[in-house]
Amino acid sequence: MIPFAAETPAATLAEAFDAFMATAGRMEASYGQLQAEIARLRAELEDRNTALTASLEENSNIRTALQQILQALPCGVIAVDQNNAIVLMNPEAERLIAAPAAAGRQLSDLPPIIQIKLKCAIAHDDEHEFFLEGQERWLSVRKSRLESVDQSDAGERRGERTILILRDITARKKADEQRERSRDLVSLGEMAAVLAHEIRNPLSSLELWTGLLAKQPAADDEGRYIIENLQAGVRSISAAVNNVLQFHNSGTVNHVPLRLSSVLQSSVSFVQPLADQAGVKLSLHAPLGKKEILGDANGLQQVILNLAINAFRHTPRGGSVAINASLEQNGQRVRIAFADNGEGIADTELPKLFEPKTSRKTSGPGLGLVICRRIVEQHRGTIRVESQRGRGATFFLEFPVL
């Protein structure tokens, strides 16, 4: 029995050692697993940190890009919070309302007219348009709602911001006004054409009767003076009526061969009463023989009449108007020089002389020279002017000869 008692502690110690070794092995295996898990978690954390860094960088790039876009927008942008504090204003908005950077300020800090219009836009959903008198500018304001989240020490705080979009609509307003004026001018032109048609028939009768009166030999000096002034007045009205009709007439003109010297002679005879009334000497020199051009006699007479009226208005009494015609380019073209010794034309007026509404001494539409150019061009001719202030003006007309 004694030997059995001696073996018991050794066996127990061996068993304990074996148990310890087994536990140590398990702990070592668990430690290895823990290290592997820590390594995996560290790698995953590094990946997530890398992704977060990339995301933050991307967000920063996006924020920078959005800020640049906001700064470069062609429309004004103003962001206002619930307390009417301005949290954002881009440069275009600052330019449109002529206000310095206003972030952190209140709407009440802006000019009164701007305050009223912006608050009105915030309160209503429709678009508002208003005029800034000091800047001569039209603005349009439209609003949009945006929910915002602000981070603070107390946590998240949700709110609502109003985004105001401002656009400069001055160009559109001016275009609308121009279109409206154009429609009015078209309406007035149509009315003028109708009136001119109505006036022309009785005016022709007046012209006929004054012509008959002028041929009566029994009239004394006073009677002839009255008749000459009647003729001059009727022919001035006739010129104005024909100019209006010609300006609004887009039809074609039938041209026939014309002996130009005869047309010039009859045209000068027609305007002679106007020259007498103005106290201006009118002369014609046209050694053209039987040369002909392709044209319309009434149209050419209208050109001479318009040029004569224009010259008489700007030539003082006692002055002169000379019409000289000559053949040029070996007889292939005829040139007519219509010269006066009046006040001349300023250099600034010459470029726009053949445009409507350039008459300098009347309140009328100033269509005479416009019609002259149109008729001359219809005859395949050219018209130009040379003038010096105080030295008169000369209009040069050229036409091809048949």
C-alpha positions as CSV (number, residue, x, y, z in Angstrom):
1,M,0.0,0.0,0.0
2,I,2.9,2.4,0.8
3,P,4.2,2.4,-2.9
4,F,0.7,3.4,-4.1
5,A,0.7,6.4,-1.7
6,A,4.1,7.6,-3.1
7,E,2.9,7.7,-6.7
8,T,-0.3,9.8,-6.2
9,P,1.3,13.3,-5.9
10,A,3.5,12.8,-9.0
11,A,0.5,11.7,-11.0
12,T,-1.5,14.7,-9.9
13,L,1.4,17.0,-10.7
14,A,1.7,15.5,-14.2
15,E,-1.9,15.8,-14.8
16,A,-1.9,19.4,-13.6
17,F,1.1,20.2,-15.9
18,D,-0.6,18.6,-18.8
19,A,-3.7,20.7,-18.1
20,F,-1.6,23.8,-17.8
21,M,0.2,23.1,-21.1
22,A,-3.2,22.4,-22.8
23,T,-4.5,25.7,-21.5
24,A,-1.4,27.5,-22.5
25,G,-1.7,26.1,-26.0
26,R,-5.3,27.2,-26.2
27,M,-4.4,30.6,-24.9
28,E,-1.6,30.9,-27.4
29,A,-4.0,29.9,-30.2
30,S,-6.5,32.4,-28.9
31,Y,-3.8,35.1,-28.8
32,G,-2.8,34.3,-32.4
33,Q,-6.4,34.6,-33.4
34,L,-6.7,37.8,-31.5
35,Q,-3.6,39.2,-33.2
36,A,-5.0,38.2,-36.6
37,E,-8.4,39.9,-35.8
38,I,-6.6,43.0,-34.6
39,A,-4.5,43.0,-37.8
40,R,-7.7,42.6,-39.8
41,L,-9.5,45.3,-37.9
42,R,-6.5,47.6,-38.2
43,A,-6.4,47.0,-42.0
44,E,-10.1,47.6,-42.2
45,L,-9.8,50.8,-40.2
46,E,-7.0,52.0,-42.4
47,D,-9.1,51.3,-45.5
48,R,-12.0,53.2,-43.9
49,N,-9.7,56.0,-42.9
50,T,-8.4,56.2,-46.4
51,A,-11.9,56.1,-47.9
52,L,-13.0,58.8,-45.4
53,T,-10.0,61.0,-46.3
54,A,-10.8,60.6,-50.0
55,S,-14.5,61.3,-49.3
56,L,-13.6,64.4,-47.3
57,E,-11.2,65.6,-50.0
58,E,-13.9,64.9,-52.6
59,N,-16.4,66.8,-50.6
60,S,-14.0,69.7,-50.3
61,N,-13.4,69.6,-54.0
62,I,-17.1,69.6,-54.6
63,R,-17.7,72.4,-52.2
64,T,-14.9,74.4,-53.9
65,A,-16.4,73.7,-57.3
66,L,-19.9,74.7,-56.1
67,Q,-18.5,77.8,-54.6
68,Q,-16.7,78.7,-57.9
69,I,-19.9,78.0,-59.8
70,L,-21.9,80.1,-57.4
71,Q,-19.3,82.9,-57.8
72,A,-19.4,82.7,-61.6
73,L,-23.2,82.4,-62.0
74,P,-24.7,85.0,-64.4
75,C,-27.6,85.5,-62.0
76,G,-27.6,86.8,-58.5
77,V,-28.1,84.4,-55.6
78,I,-29.1,85.5,-52.0
79,A,-29.7,83.0,-49.2
80,V,-31.8,84.2,-46.3
81,D,-32.6,82.3,-43.1
82,Q,-35.8,82.3,-41.1
83,N,-34.7,85.4,-39.2
84,N,-34.2,87.4,-42.5
85,A,-30.4,87.2,-41.9
86,I,-28.4,87.0,-45.1
87,V,-26.2,83.9,-45.0
88,L,-24.9,84.1,-48.6
89,M,-24.7,86.6,-51.5
90,N,-22.7,86.0,-54.6
91,P,-20.9,88.7,-56.6
92,E,-23.5,89.0,-59.3
93,A,-26.2,89.7,-56.6
94,E,-23.9,92.4,-55.1
95,R,-23.5,94.0,-58.5
96,L,-27.2,93.9,-59.4
97,I,-28.3,95.6,-56.2
98,A,-25.2,97.7,-55.9
99,A,-24.6,96.5,-52.3
100,P,-21.3,95.3,-50.7
101,A,-20.9,91.7,-49.5
102,A,-23.8,91.2,-47.0
103,A,-23.3,87.7,-45.5
104,G,-24.1,87.9,-41.8
105,R,-26.3,91.0,-42.2
106,Q,-30.0,91.5,-42.2
107,L,-32.3,92.3,-45.1
108,S,-33.1,95.5,-43.3
109,D,-29.5,96.6,-43.9
110,L,-30.1,96.8,-47.7
111,P,-31.5,99.9,-49.5
112,P,-35.2,100.4,-48.9
113,I,-36.5,99.5,-52.4
114,I,-34.4,96.3,-52.3
115,Q,-35.8,95.4,-48.9
116,I,-39.4,95.8,-50.1
117,K,-39.0,93.8,-53.2
118,L,-37.0,91.0,-51.6
119,K,-39.4,90.7,-48.7
120,C,-42.3,90.7,-51.1
121,A,-40.6,87.9,-53.1
122,I,-40.1,85.9,-49.9
123,A,-43.7,86.3,-48.9
124,H,-45.2,85.2,-52.3
125,D,-44.5,82.5,-54.7
126,D,-44.8,84.5,-58.0
127,E,-41.9,86.2,-59.8
128,H,-41.4,89.9,-59.1
129,E,-40.0,92.5,-61.4
130,F,-38.9,96.0,-60.4
131,F,-37.0,99.0,-61.7
132,L,-34.0,100.5,-60.0
133,E,-34.1,104.2,-60.9
134,G,-30.6,105.1,-59.8
135,Q,-29.1,102.3,-61.9
136,E,-31.6,102.4,-64.8
137,R,-32.0,98.6,-64.4
138,W,-34.8,96.2,-64.4
139,L,-34.5,93.1,-62.0
140,S,-36.5,89.9,-61.7
141,V,-36.7,88.1,-58.3
142,R,-37.8,84.5,-57.8
143,K,-37.6,82.4,-54.6
144,S,-36.9,78.8,-53.8
145,R,-37.1,77.0,-50.4
146,L,-34.1,74.9,-49.0
147,E,-34.1,72.9,-45.8
148,S,-30.8,73.3,-44.0
149,V,-29.0,71.4,-41.1
150,D,-26.7,73.4,-38.8
151,Q,-24.2,71.6,-36.5
152,S,-23.6,73.2,-33.1
153,D,-22.5,72.2,-29.6
154,A,-26.2,71.5,-28.7
155,G,-26.5,69.1,-31.6
156,E,-28.2,69.2,-35.0
157,R,-30.6,72.1,-35.6
158,R,-32.8,71.9,-38.7
159,G,-34.2,75.1,-40.3
160,E,-35.4,76.5,-43.6
161,R,-33.6,78.9,-45.9
162,T,-35.0,81.0,-48.7
163,I,-33.0,81.2,-51.9
164,L,-33.6,84.3,-54.0
165,I,-32.6,84.3,-57.6
166,L,-32.1,87.7,-59.2
167,R,-31.8,88.3,-63.0
168,D,-31.0,91.4,-64.9
169,I,-33.9,91.8,-67.4
170,T,-33.1,95.3,-68.7
171,A,-32.2,94.0,-72.2
172,R,-35.5,92.1,-72.4
173,K,-37.5,95.1,-71.2
174,K,-35.8,97.4,-73.7
175,A,-36.4,94.9,-76.5
176,D,-40.1,94.7,-75.5
177,E,-40.3,98.5,-75.5
178,Q,-38.6,98.6,-78.9
179,R,-41.1,96.0,-80.3
180,E,-43.9,98.1,-78.9
181,R,-42.6,101.2,-80.5
182,S,-42.1,99.3,-83.8
183,R,-45.7,98.2,-83.7
184,D,-46.8,101.8,-83.0
185,L,-44.7,103.0,-85.9
186,V,-46.1,100.4,-88.2
187,S,-49.7,101.4,-87.2
188,L,-48.9,105.1,-87.6
189,G,-47.3,104.3,-91.0
190,E,-50.3,102.4,-92.2
191,M,-52.5,105.3,-91.0
192,A,-50.3,107.8,-92.7
193,A,-50.4,105.8,-96.0
194,V,-54.2,105.7,-95.8
195,L,-54.4,109.4,-95.2
196,A,-52.0,110.1,-98.0
197,H,-54.1,108.1,-100.4
198,E,-57.2,110.1,-99.3
199,I,-55.4,113.4,-99.6
200,R,-53.8,112.7,-103.0
201,N,-57.0,112.9,-105.1
202,P,-58.2,116.3,-103.8
203,L,-54.6,117.5,-103.9
204,S,-54.4,116.7,-107.6
205,S,-57.5,118.8,-108.1
206,L,-55.9,121.7,-106.2
207,E,-52.8,121.4,-108.3
208,L,-54.8,121.4,-111.5
209,W,-56.9,124.5,-110.5
210,T,-53.9,126.5,-109.3
211,G,-52.2,125.7,-112.6
212,L,-55.2,127.0,-114.5
213,L,-55.3,130.1,-112.3
214,A,-51.6,130.8,-113.0
215,K,-52.3,130.8,-116.7
216,Q,-55.0,133.4,-116.5
217,P,-53.6,136.7,-118.0
218,A,-56.0,139.0,-116.1
219,A,-54.4,138.5,-112.7
220,D,-52.5,141.5,-111.4
221,D,-49.2,141.4,-109.4
222,E,-50.9,140.7,-106.1
223,G,-53.0,137.9,-107.7
224,R,-50.0,136.3,-109.3
225,Y,-48.2,136.5,-106.0
226,I,-51.0,134.7,-104.2
227,I,-51.3,132.1,-107.0
228,E,-47.5,131.4,-106.9
229,N,-47.7,130.9,-103.1
230,L,-50.7,128.6,-103.6
231,Q,-48.8,126.6,-106.1
232,A,-45.7,126.4,-103.9
233,G,-47.8,125.2,-100.9
234,V,-49.7,122.6,-102.9
235,R,-46.5,121.2,-104.4
236,S,-44.9,121.1,-100.9
237,I,-47.9,119.1,-99.7
238,S,-47.8,117.0,-102.8
239,A,-44.1,116.2,-102.1
240,A,-44.9,115.1,-98.5
241,V,-47.8,112.9,-99.6
242,N,-45.8,111.3,-102.3
243,N,-42.9,110.6,-99.9
244,V,-45.2,108.8,-97.5
245,L,-46.8,106.7,-100.3
246,Q,-43.4,105.9,-101.7
247,F,-42.0,105.0,-98.3
248,H,-44.8,102.5,-97.7
249,N,-45.0,101.2,-101.2
250,S,-43.2,97.9,-101.7
251,G,-44.4,97.2,-105.2
252,T,-42.4,97.2,-108.4
253,V,-42.0,100.2,-110.7
254,N,-42.3,100.0,-114.4
255,H,-39.4,101.7,-116.1
256,V,-39.4,103.0,-119.7
257,P,-36.8,104.8,-121.8
258,L,-36.8,108.5,-120.9
259,R,-35.0,111.5,-122.4
260,L,-33.3,112.8,-119.2
261,S,-33.0,116.4,-120.4
262,S,-36.8,116.6,-120.8
263,V,-37.4,115.1,-117.4
264,L,-35.0,117.5,-115.7
265,Q,-36.6,120.5,-117.5
266,S,-40.2,119.5,-116.5
267,S,-39.0,118.8,-112.9
268,V,-37.4,122.3,-112.7
269,S,-40.5,123.9,-114.0
270,F,-42.5,122.0,-111.4
271,V,-40.3,123.2,-108.5
272,Q,-39.9,126.8,-109.8
273,P,-42.8,128.2,-107.6
274,L,-41.1,126.8,-104.5
275,A,-37.8,128.5,-105.5
276,D,-39.7,131.8,-106.1
277,Q,-41.4,131.5,-102.7
278,A,-38.0,130.8,-101.0
279,G,-36.3,133.7,-102.8
280,V,-33.7,131.3,-104.2
281,K,-32.4,131.4,-107.8
282,L,-32.9,128.0,-109.5
283,S,-30.9,127.2,-112.6
284,L,-30.5,124.1,-114.9
285,H,-27.7,123.2,-117.3
286,A,-28.2,119.8,-119.0
287,P,-26.5,119.5,-122.4
288,L,-27.4,115.8,-122.7
289,G,-28.9,115.9,-126.2
290,K,-31.2,112.9,-126.8
291,K,-29.5,110.6,-124.2
292,E,-32.0,108.3,-122.5
293,I,-32.1,106.3,-119.3
294,L,-34.4,103.6,-118.2
295,G,-36.7,105.0,-115.5
296,D,-39.9,106.4,-114.2
297,A,-40.5,110.1,-114.9
298,N,-42.7,110.6,-111.8
299,G,-40.0,109.0,-109.6
300,L,-37.2,111.2,-111.0
301,Q,-39.4,114.3,-110.6
302,Q,-39.9,113.3,-106.9
303,V,-36.2,113.1,-106.4
304,I,-35.6,116.6,-107.9
305,L,-38.6,117.9,-105.8
306,N,-37.2,116.4,-102.6
307,L,-33.7,117.7,-103.2
308,A,-35.1,121.1,-104.1
309,I,-37.2,121.4,-101.0
310,N,-34.2,120.3,-98.9
311,A,-32.0,122.9,-100.5
312,F,-34.5,125.7,-100.2
313,R,-34.9,125.1,-96.5
314,H,-31.2,125.5,-95.9
315,T,-30.4,128.2,-98.3
316,P,-31.0,131.9,-97.3
317,R,-33.0,134.2,-99.5
318,G,-30.9,135.5,-102.3
319,G,-29.0,132.2,-102.5
320,S,-28.8,129.9,-105.5
321,V,-29.4,126.3,-106.4
322,A,-27.8,124.9,-109.6
323,I,-28.5,121.7,-111.3
324,N,-25.8,120.6,-113.8
325,A,-25.9,117.4,-115.8
326,S,-23.0,115.9,-117.7
327,L,-22.0,112.7,-119.5
328,E,-19.3,110.6,-117.9
329,Q,-17.3,107.4,-118.7
330,N,-17.4,108.0,-122.5
331,G,-21.1,108.7,-122.4
332,Q,-22.0,105.5,-120.6
333,R,-23.2,107.2,-117.5
334,V,-24.9,110.6,-116.7
335,R,-24.0,112.6,-113.6
336,I,-26.4,115.2,-112.1
337,A,-24.9,117.6,-109.6
338,F,-27.5,119.3,-107.4
339,A,-25.6,122.1,-105.6
340,D,-26.7,124.9,-103.2
341,N,-24.7,127.7,-101.5
342,G,-26.6,127.3,-98.2
343,E,-25.5,126.5,-94.6
344,G,-24.0,123.1,-95.5
345,I,-24.2,119.9,-93.5
346,A,-22.2,119.1,-90.4
347,D,-19.8,116.2,-90.5
348,T,-21.6,114.3,-87.8
349,E,-24.9,114.4,-89.8
350,L,-23.4,113.1,-93.1
351,P,-23.3,109.4,-92.2
352,K,-27.0,109.3,-91.3
353,L,-28.3,111.8,-93.8
354,F,-30.2,109.2,-95.8
355,E,-31.9,107.6,-92.8
356,P,-35.4,108.5,-91.6
357,K,-36.0,111.3,-89.0
358,T,-32.9,113.3,-89.9
359,S,-34.6,116.5,-90.9
360,R,-32.9,119.4,-89.2
361,K,-35.4,122.2,-89.6
362,T,-38.8,120.5,-89.5
363,S,-40.6,118.3,-87.0
364,G,-41.8,116.0,-89.8
365,P,-40.6,112.5,-90.5
366,G,-37.7,113.6,-92.7
367,L,-38.4,111.1,-95.5
368,G,-37.2,113.2,-98.5
369,L,-33.7,112.0,-98.7
370,V,-34.6,108.4,-97.8
371,I,-37.0,108.4,-100.8
372,C,-34.4,109.9,-103.0
373,R,-31.9,107.1,-102.3
374,R,-34.6,104.5,-102.8
375,I,-35.8,105.9,-106.1
376,V,-32.2,106.4,-107.4
377,E,-31.3,102.8,-106.5
378,Q,-34.5,101.6,-108.2
379,H,-33.0,103.3,-111.3
380,R,-29.7,101.3,-110.9
381,G,-28.1,104.6,-109.9
382,T,-26.1,106.0,-107.0
383,I,-26.5,109.1,-104.8
384,R,-23.9,110.7,-102.5
385,V,-23.3,114.1,-100.9
386,E,-20.4,116.4,-100.4
387,S,-20.6,119.3,-98.0
388,Q,-18.8,121.6,-95.7
389,R,-20.4,123.6,-92.9
390,G,-21.1,127.1,-94.1
391,R,-20.2,126.3,-97.8
392,G,-23.3,124.6,-99.1
393,A,-23.9,121.0,-100.1
394,T,-23.8,119.1,-103.4
395,F,-25.7,115.9,-104.1
396,F,-24.3,113.8,-106.9
397,L,-26.6,111.4,-108.8
398,E,-25.4,108.9,-111.4
399,F,-27.4,106.7,-113.8
400,P,-26.5,104.3,-116.6
401,V,-27.3,105.6,-120.1
402,L,-29.1,103.4,-122.6
